Amino acid sequence: MGLNPGASDHVHEQIFKDIVFDNVHEDAMLNIYDPPTSWANPTDCGNFPCTAPQNVVLRFTGTTYTGSTVPSFTDADF
């Protein structure tokens, strides 16, 4: 999965069904990164880059967490 190279400010909803996380620590669940400073557009926002990578919707349904390492949250929280 990644950003749309032609429209970095439009991130599609990601839908995950019946995913099994086996021995996955909560710190390894997601990586929502900071936008590159090169995305700053002085005309629109000054030196403030587009924050589109942080505007995401991830929908998980029917998720199962197994193993000895599990996140501290559940489907209802995620």
PDB file as gemmi writes it, atoms N, CA and C in Angstrom:
CRYST1    1.000    1.000    1.000  90.00  90.00  90.00 P 1                      
ATOM      1  N   MET A   1       0.842  -1.174   0.000  1.00  0.00           N  
ATOM      2  CA  MET A   1       0.000   0.000   0.000  1.00  0.00           C  
ATOM      3  C   MET A   1       0.885   1.234   0.000  1.00  0.00           C  
ATOM      4  N   GLY A   2       0.408   2.256  -0.615  1.00  0.00           N  
ATOM      5  CA  GLY A   2       1.164   3.492  -0.632  1.00  0.00           C  
ATOM      6  C   GLY A   2       0.284   4.639  -1.074  1.00  0.00           C  
ATOM      7  N   LEU A   3       0.894   5.791  -1.125  1.00  0.00           N  
ATOM      8  CA  LEU A   3       0.167   6.987  -1.541  1.00  0.00           C  
ATOM      9  C   LEU A   3       0.017   7.034  -3.049  1.00  0.00           C  
ATOM     10  N   ASN A   4      -0.971   7.746  -3.501  1.00  0.00           N  
ATOM     11  CA  ASN A   4      -1.181   7.981  -4.916  1.00  0.00           C  
ATOM     12  C   ASN A   4      -0.125   8.994  -5.369  1.00  0.00           C  
ATOM     13  N   PRO A   5       0.798   8.609  -6.249  1.00  0.00           N  
ATOM     14  CA  PRO A   5       1.870   9.528  -6.626  1.00  0.00           C  
ATOM     15  C   PRO A   5       1.368  10.775  -7.351  1.00  0.00           C  
ATOM     16  N   GLY A   6       0.187  10.715  -7.927  1.00  0.00           N  
ATOM     17  CA  GLY A   6      -0.356  11.870  -8.635  1.00  0.00           C  
ATOM     18  C   GLY A   6      -1.235  12.753  -7.778  1.00  0.00           C  
ATOM     19  N   ALA A   7      -1.563  12.294  -6.568  1.00  0.00           N  
ATOM     20  CA  ALA A   7      -2.432  13.071  -5.686  1.00  0.00           C  
ATOM     21  C   ALA A   7      -2.144  12.690  -4.236  1.00  0.00           C  
ATOM     22  N   SER A   8      -1.022  13.160  -3.733  1.00  0.00           N  
ATOM     23  CA  SER A   8      -0.590  12.750  -2.389  1.00  0.00           C  
ATOM     24  C   SER A   8      -1.533  13.209  -1.294  1.00  0.00           C  
ATOM     25  N   ASP A   9      -2.401  14.176  -1.599  1.00  0.00           N  
ATOM     26  CA  ASP A   9      -3.333  14.649  -0.571  1.00  0.00           C  
ATOM     27  C   ASP A   9      -4.643  13.865  -0.574  1.00  0.00           C  
ATOM     28  N   HIS A  10      -4.744  12.817  -1.384  1.00  0.00           N  
ATOM     29  CA  HIS A  10      -5.948  11.985  -1.416  1.00  0.00           C  
ATOM     30  C   HIS A  10      -5.550  10.556  -1.085  1.00  0.00           C  
ATOM     31  N   VAL A  11      -5.869  10.132   0.128  1.00  0.00           N  
ATOM     32  CA  VAL A  11      -5.528   8.790   0.572  1.00  0.00           C  
ATOM     33  C   VAL A  11      -6.820   7.986   0.658  1.00  0.00           C  
ATOM     34  N   HIS A  12      -6.874   6.876  -0.059  1.00  0.00           N  
ATOM     35  CA  HIS A  12      -8.071   6.039  -0.070  1.00  0.00           C  
ATOM     36  C   HIS A  12      -8.228   5.291   1.249  1.00  0.00           C  
ATOM     37  N   GLU A  13      -9.474   5.053   1.621  1.00  0.00           N  
ATOM     38  CA  GLU A  13      -9.765   4.223   2.784  1.00  0.00           C  
ATOM     39  C   GLU A  13      -9.235   2.823   2.523  1.00  0.00           C  
ATOM     40  N   GLN A  14      -8.606   2.244   3.537  1.00  0.00           N  
ATOM     41  CA  GLN A  14      -8.093   0.886   3.443  1.00  0.00           C  
ATOM     42  C   GLN A  14      -8.998  -0.014   4.280  1.00  0.00           C  
ATOM     43  N   ILE A  15      -9.466  -1.105   3.699  1.00  0.00           N  
ATOM     44  CA  ILE A  15     -10.385  -2.002   4.386  1.00  0.00           C  
ATOM     45  C   ILE A  15      -9.720  -3.376   4.525  1.00  0.00           C  
ATOM     46  N   PHE A  16      -9.669  -3.876   5.755  1.00  0.00           N  
ATOM     47  CA  PHE A  16      -9.060  -5.170   6.050  1.00  0.00           C  
ATOM     48  C   PHE A  16     -10.112  -6.044   6.714  1.00  0.00           C  
ATOM     49  N   LYS A  17     -10.330  -7.243   6.172  1.00  0.00           N  
ATOM     50  CA  LYS A  17     -11.337  -8.156   6.726  1.00  0.00           C  
ATOM     51  C   LYS A  17     -10.676  -9.468   7.119  1.00  0.00           C  
ATOM     52  N   ASP A  18     -11.036  -9.922   8.319  1.00  0.00           N  
ATOM     53  CA  ASP A  18     -10.593 -11.230   8.815  1.00  0.00           C  
ATOM     54  C   ASP A  18      -9.071 -11.382   8.792  1.00  0.00           C  
ATOM     55  N   ILE A  19      -8.371 -10.357   9.214  1.00  0.00           N  
ATOM     56  CA  ILE A  19      -6.913 -10.380   9.299  1.00  0.00           C  
ATOM     57  C   ILE A  19      -6.497 -11.073  10.596  1.00  0.00           C  
ATOM     58  N   VAL A  20      -5.419 -11.854  10.539  1.00  0.00           N  
ATOM     59  CA  VAL A  20      -4.868 -12.490  11.733  1.00  0.00           C  
ATOM     60  C   VAL A  20      -3.506 -11.859  12.009  1.00  0.00           C  
ATOM     61  N   PHE A  21      -3.385 -11.245  13.180  1.00  0.00           N  
ATOM     62  CA  PHE A  21      -2.105 -10.721  13.642  1.00  0.00           C  
ATOM     63  C   PHE A  21      -1.541 -11.752  14.617  1.00  0.00           C  
ATOM     64  N   ASP A  22      -0.489 -12.460  14.230  1.00  0.00           N  
ATOM     65  CA  ASP A  22       0.095 -13.515  15.046  1.00  0.00           C  
ATOM     66  C   ASP A  22       1.453 -13.056  15.575  1.00  0.00           C  
ATOM     67  N   ASN A  23       1.531 -12.881  16.886  1.00  0.00           N  
ATOM     68  CA  ASN A  23       2.755 -12.418  17.539  1.00  0.00           C  
ATOM     69  C   ASN A  23       3.214 -11.067  17.001  1.00  0.00           C  
ATOM     70  N   VAL A  24       2.291 -10.124  16.907  1.00  0.00           N  
ATOM     71  CA  VAL A  24       2.611  -8.782  16.413  1.00  0.00           C  
ATOM     72  C   VAL A  24       2.434  -7.787  17.553  1.00  0.00           C  
ATOM     73  N   HIS A  25       3.510  -7.094  17.896  1.00  0.00           N  
ATOM     74  CA  HIS A  25       3.462  -6.079  18.949  1.00  0.00           C  
ATOM     75  C   HIS A  25       2.747  -4.842  18.412  1.00  0.00           C  
ATOM     76  N   GLU A  26       2.048  -4.121  19.268  1.00  0.00           N  
ATOM     77  CA  GLU A  26       1.284  -2.948  18.827  1.00  0.00           C  
ATOM     78  C   GLU A  26       2.167  -1.875  18.187  1.00  0.00           C  
ATOM     79  N   ASP A  27       3.423  -1.794  18.568  1.00  0.00           N  
ATOM     80  CA  ASP A  27       4.319  -0.813  17.949  1.00  0.00           C  
ATOM     81  C   ASP A  27       4.618  -1.145  16.488  1.00  0.00           C  
ATOM     82  N   ALA A  28       4.347  -2.388  16.079  1.00  0.00           N  
ATOM     83  CA  ALA A  28       4.623  -2.807  14.705  1.00  0.00           C  
ATOM     84  C   ALA A  28       3.358  -2.870  13.850  1.00  0.00           C  
ATOM     85  N   MET A  29       2.242  -2.410  14.368  1.00  0.00           N  
ATOM     86  CA  MET A  29       0.979  -2.515  13.647  1.00  0.00           C  
ATOM     87  C   MET A  29       0.901  -1.571  12.452  1.00  0.00           C  
ATOM     88  N   LEU A  30       1.321  -0.334  12.633  1.00  0.00           N  
ATOM     89  CA  LEU A  30       1.180   0.679  11.589  1.00  0.00           C  
ATOM     90  C   LEU A  30       2.415   1.559  11.516  1.00  0.00           C  
ATOM     91  N   ASN A  31       2.624   2.136  10.361  1.00  0.00           N  
ATOM     92  CA  ASN A  31       3.667   3.143  10.201  1.00  0.00           C  
ATOM     93  C   ASN A  31       3.068   4.286   9.386  1.00  0.00           C  
ATOM     94  N   ILE A  32       2.616   5.307  10.084  1.00  0.00           N  
ATOM     95  CA  ILE A  32       2.084   6.496   9.425  1.00  0.00           C  
ATOM     96  C   ILE A  32       3.179   7.546   9.517  1.00  0.00           C  
ATOM     97  N   TYR A  33       3.794   7.812   8.393  1.00  0.00           N  
ATOM     98  CA  TYR A  33       5.014   8.609   8.400  1.00  0.00           C  
ATOM     99  C   TYR A  33       4.763  10.105   8.246  1.00  0.00           C  
ATOM    100  N   ASP A  34       5.760  10.868   8.659  1.00  0.00           N  
ATOM    101  CA  ASP A  34       5.717  12.314   8.466  1.00  0.00           C  
ATOM    102  C   ASP A  34       5.990  12.627   6.998  1.00  0.00           C  
ATOM    103  N   PRO A  35       5.342  13.635   6.444  1.00  0.00           N  
ATOM    104  CA  PRO A  35       5.556  13.974   5.032  1.00  0.00           C  
ATOM    105  C   PRO A  35       6.960  14.534   4.819  1.00  0.00           C  
ATOM    106  N   PRO A  36       7.526  14.299   3.655  1.00  0.00           N  
ATOM    107  CA  PRO A  36       8.836  14.858   3.342  1.00  0.00           C  
ATOM    108  C   PRO A  36       8.785  16.389   3.322  1.00  0.00           C  
ATOM    109  N   THR A  37       9.821  17.033   3.771  1.00  0.00           N  
ATOM    110  CA  THR A  37       9.857  18.501   3.762  1.00  0.00           C  
ATOM    111  C   THR A  37       9.809  19.045   2.339  1.00  0.00           C  
ATOM    112  N   SER A  38      10.193  18.232   1.370  1.00  0.00           N  
ATOM    113  CA  SER A  38      10.163  18.685  -0.033  1.00  0.00           C  
ATOM    114  C   SER A  38       8.730  18.896  -0.529  1.00  0.00           C  
ATOM    115  N   TRP A  39       7.742  18.416   0.222  1.00  0.00           N  
ATOM    116  CA  TRP A  39       6.348  18.624  -0.172  1.00  0.00           C  
ATOM    117  C   TRP A  39       5.838  20.009   0.193  1.00  0.00           C  
ATOM    118  N   ALA A  40       6.633  20.785   0.888  1.00  0.00           N  
ATOM    119  CA  ALA A  40       6.210  22.141   1.263  1.00  0.00           C  
ATOM    120  C   ALA A  40       6.002  22.979   0.007  1.00  0.00           C  
ATOM    121  N   ASN A  41       4.874  23.664  -0.043  1.00  0.00           N  
ATOM    122  CA  ASN A  41       4.542  24.522  -1.178  1.00  0.00           C  
ATOM    123  C   ASN A  41       4.417  25.955  -0.653  1.00  0.00           C  
ATOM    124  N   PRO A  42       5.457  26.774  -0.847  1.00  0.00           N  
ATOM    125  CA  PRO A  42       5.436  28.132  -0.298  1.00  0.00           C  
ATOM    126  C   PRO A  42       4.225  28.955  -0.731  1.00  0.00           C  
ATOM    127  N   THR A  43       3.685  28.706  -1.901  1.00  0.00           N  
ATOM    128  CA  THR A  43       2.534  29.456  -2.384  1.00  0.00           C  
ATOM    129  C   THR A  43       1.285  29.164  -1.558  1.00  0.00           C  
ATOM    130  N   ASP A  44       1.087  27.905  -1.202  1.00  0.00           N  
ATOM    131  CA  ASP A  44      -0.120  27.497  -0.475  1.00  0.00           C  
ATOM    132  C   ASP A  44       0.038  27.554   1.046  1.00  0.00           C  
ATOM    133  N   CYS A  45       1.131  26.998   1.551  1.00  0.00           N  
ATOM    134  CA  CYS A  45       1.235  26.796   2.999  1.00  0.00           C  
ATOM    135  C   CYS A  45       2.554  27.269   3.601  1.00  0.00           C  
ATOM    136  N   GLY A  46       3.338  28.010   2.896  1.00  0.00           N  
ATOM    137  CA  GLY A  46       4.638  28.403   3.424  1.00  0.00           C  
ATOM    138  C   GLY A  46       5.554  27.199   3.490  1.00  0.00           C  
ATOM    139  N   ASN A  47       6.263  27.033   4.576  1.00  0.00           N  
ATOM    140  CA  ASN A  47       7.196  25.910   4.731  1.00  0.00           C  
ATOM    141  C   ASN A  47       6.553  24.698   5.391  1.00  0.00           C  
ATOM    142  N   PHE A  48       5.232  24.653   5.410  1.00  0.00           N  
ATOM    143  CA  PHE A  48       4.504  23.564   6.030  1.00  0.00           C  
ATOM    144  C   PHE A  48       4.152  22.533   4.963  1.00  0.00           C  
ATOM    145  N   PRO A  49       4.704  21.299   5.022  1.00  0.00           N  
ATOM    146  CA  PRO A  49       4.417  20.301   3.981  1.00  0.00           C  
ATOM    147  C   PRO A  49       3.019  19.696   4.121  1.00  0.00           C  
ATOM    148  N   CYS A  50       2.546  19.122   3.057  1.00  0.00           N  
ATOM    149  CA  CYS A  50       1.253  18.432   3.036  1.00  0.00           C  
ATOM    150  C   CYS A  50       1.249  17.318   4.088  1.00  0.00           C  
ATOM    151  N   THR A  51       0.185  17.212   4.842  1.00  0.00           N  
ATOM    152  CA  THR A  51       0.101  16.184   5.885  1.00  0.00           C  
ATOM    153  C   THR A  51      -0.774  15.002   5.469  1.00  0.00           C  
ATOM    154  N   ALA A  52      -1.000  14.843   4.186  1.00  0.00           N  
ATOM    155  CA  ALA A  52      -1.882  13.775   3.704  1.00  0.00           C  
ATOM    156  C   ALA A  52      -1.515  12.391   4.220  1.00  0.00           C  
ATOM    157  N   PRO A  53      -0.240  12.021   4.345  1.00  0.00           N  
ATOM    158  CA  PRO A  53       0.050  10.669   4.836  1.00  0.00           C  
ATOM    159  C   PRO A  53      -0.527  10.403   6.219  1.00  0.00           C  
ATOM    160  N   GLN A  54      -0.834  11.440   6.972  1.00  0.00           N  
ATOM    161  CA  GLN A  54      -1.385  11.257   8.309  1.00  0.00           C  
ATOM    162  C   GLN A  54      -2.915  11.289   8.310  1.00  0.00           C  
ATOM    163  N   ASN A  55      -3.534  11.544   7.176  1.00  0.00           N  
ATOM    164  CA  ASN A  55      -4.993  11.601   7.058  1.00  0.00           C  
ATOM    165  C   ASN A  55      -5.484  10.293   6.455  1.00  0.00           C  
ATOM    166  N   VAL A  56      -5.486   9.250   7.246  1.00  0.00           N  
ATOM    167  CA  VAL A  56      -5.824   7.930   6.734  1.00  0.00           C  
ATOM    168  C   VAL A  56      -7.010   7.345   7.491  1.00  0.00           C  
ATOM    169  N   VAL A  57      -7.733   6.482   6.815  1.00  0.00           N  
ATOM    170  CA  VAL A  57      -8.805   5.710   7.439  1.00  0.00           C  
ATOM    171  C   VAL A  57      -8.491   4.243   7.170  1.00  0.00           C  
ATOM    172  N   LEU A  58      -8.273   3.501   8.239  1.00  0.00           N  
ATOM    173  CA  LEU A  58      -8.015   2.070   8.150  1.00  0.00           C  
ATOM    174  C   LEU A  58      -9.154   1.363   8.866  1.00  0.00           C  
ATOM    175  N   ARG A  59      -9.883   0.529   8.146  1.00  0.00           N  
ATOM    176  CA  ARG A  59     -11.035  -0.165   8.734  1.00  0.00           C  
ATOM    177  C   ARG A  59     -10.704  -1.651   8.856  1.00  0.00           C  
ATOM    178  N   PHE A  60     -10.709  -2.148  10.085  1.00  0.00           N  
ATOM    179  CA  PHE A  60     -10.450  -3.555  10.358  1.00  0.00           C  
ATOM    180  C   PHE A  60     -11.723  -4.180  10.902  1.00  0.00           C  
ATOM    181  N   THR A  61     -12.150  -5.294  10.308  1.00  0.00           N  
ATOM    182  CA  THR A  61     -13.304  -6.044  10.817  1.00  0.00           C  
ATOM    183  C   THR A  61     -12.926  -7.513  10.905  1.00  0.00           C  
ATOM    184  N   GLY A  62     -13.396  -8.170  11.945  1.00  0.00           N  
ATOM    185  CA  GLY A  62     -13.137  -9.600  12.107  1.00  0.00           C  
ATOM    186  C   GLY A  62     -11.686  -9.918  12.384  1.00  0.00           C  
ATOM    187  N   THR A  63     -10.964  -8.987  12.987  1.00  0.00           N  
ATOM    188  CA  THR A  63      -9.541  -9.179  13.241  1.00  0.00           C  
ATOM    189  C   THR A  63      -9.313 -10.143  14.394  1.00  0.00           C  
ATOM    190  N   THR A  64      -8.297 -10.990  14.247  1.00  0.00           N  
ATOM    191  CA  THR A  64      -7.923 -11.940  15.289  1.00  0.00           C  
ATOM    192  C   THR A  64      -6.489 -11.651  15.713  1.00  0.00           C  
ATOM    193  N   TYR A  65      -6.250 -11.668  17.028  1.00  0.00           N  
ATOM    194  CA  TYR A  65      -4.925 -11.451  17.586  1.00  0.00           C  
ATOM    195  C   TYR A  65      -4.512 -12.735  18.295  1.00  0.00           C  
ATOM    196  N   THR A  66      -3.421 -13.351  17.866  1.00  0.00           N  
ATOM    197  CA  THR A  66      -2.983 -14.617  18.447  1.00  0.00           C  
ATOM    198  C   THR A  66      -1.510 -14.538  18.840  1.00  0.00           C  
ATOM    199  N   GLY A  67      -1.070 -15.566  19.553  1.00  0.00           N  
ATOM    200  CA  GLY A  67       0.331 -15.659  19.933  1.00  0.00           C  
ATOM    201  C   GLY A  67       0.596 -15.091  21.309  1.00  0.00           C  
ATOM    202  N   SER A  68       1.860 -15.096  21.699  1.00  0.00           N  
ATOM    203  CA  SER A  68       2.234 -14.619  23.025  1.00  0.00           C  
ATOM    204  C   SER A  68       2.406 -13.104  23.066  1.00  0.00           C  
ATOM    205  N   THR A  69       2.583 -12.481  21.906  1.00  0.00           N  
ATOM    206  CA  THR A  69       2.692 -11.021  21.826  1.00  0.00           C  
ATOM    207  C   THR A  69       1.470 -10.495  21.101  1.00  0.00           C  
ATOM    208  N   VAL A  70       0.609  -9.796  21.818  1.00  0.00           N  
ATOM    209  CA  VAL A  70      -0.602  -9.237  21.215  1.00  0.00           C  
ATOM    210  C   VAL A  70      -0.721  -7.768  21.608  1.00  0.00           C  
ATOM    211  N   PRO A  71      -1.382  -6.961  20.779  1.00  0.00           N  
ATOM    212  CA  PRO A  71      -1.564  -5.555  21.127  1.00  0.00           C  
ATOM    213  C   PRO A  71      -2.448  -5.396  22.358  1.00  0.00           C  
ATOM    214  N   SER A  72      -2.340  -4.245  22.996  1.00  0.00           N  
ATOM    215  CA  SER A  72      -3.151  -3.987  24.188  1.00  0.00           C  
ATOM    216  C   SER A  72      -4.546  -3.495  23.828  1.00  0.00           C  
ATOM    217  N   PHE A  73      -4.840  -3.349  22.542  1.00  0.00           N  
ATOM    218  CA  PHE A  73      -6.149  -2.886  22.105  1.00  0.00           C  
ATOM    219  C   PHE A  73      -6.849  -3.973  21.319  1.00  0.00           C  
ATOM    220  N   THR A  74      -8.141  -3.773  21.071  1.00  0.00           N  
ATOM    221  CA  THR A  74      -8.943  -4.751  20.354  1.00  0.00           C  
ATOM    222  C   THR A  74      -9.514  -4.143  19.085  1.00  0.00           C  
ATOM    223  N   ASP A  75     -10.276  -4.912  18.353  1.00  0.00           N  
ATOM    224  CA  ASP A  75     -10.924  -4.434  17.126  1.00  0.00           C  
ATOM    225  C   ASP A  75     -11.745  -3.172  17.390  1.00  0.00           C  
ATOM    226  N   ALA A  76     -12.398  -3.124  18.556  1.00  0.00           N  
ATOM    227  CA  ALA A  76     -13.241  -1.960  18.870  1.00  0.00           C  
ATOM    228  C   ALA A  76     -12.411  -0.686  19.007  1.00  0.00           C  
ATOM    229  N   ASP A  77     -11.149  -0.829  19.417  1.00  0.00           N  
ATOM    230  CA  ASP A  77     -10.276   0.330  19.591  1.00  0.00           C  
ATOM    231  C   ASP A  77      -9.546   0.704  18.310  1.00  0.00           C  
ATOM    232  N   PHE A  78      -9.369  -0.244  17.431  1.00  0.00           N  
ATOM    233  CA  PHE A  78      -8.462  -0.080  16.294  1.00  0.00           C  
ATOM    234  C   PHE A  78      -9.186   0.487  15.121  1.00  0.00           C  
TER     235      PHE A  78                                                      
END                                                                             
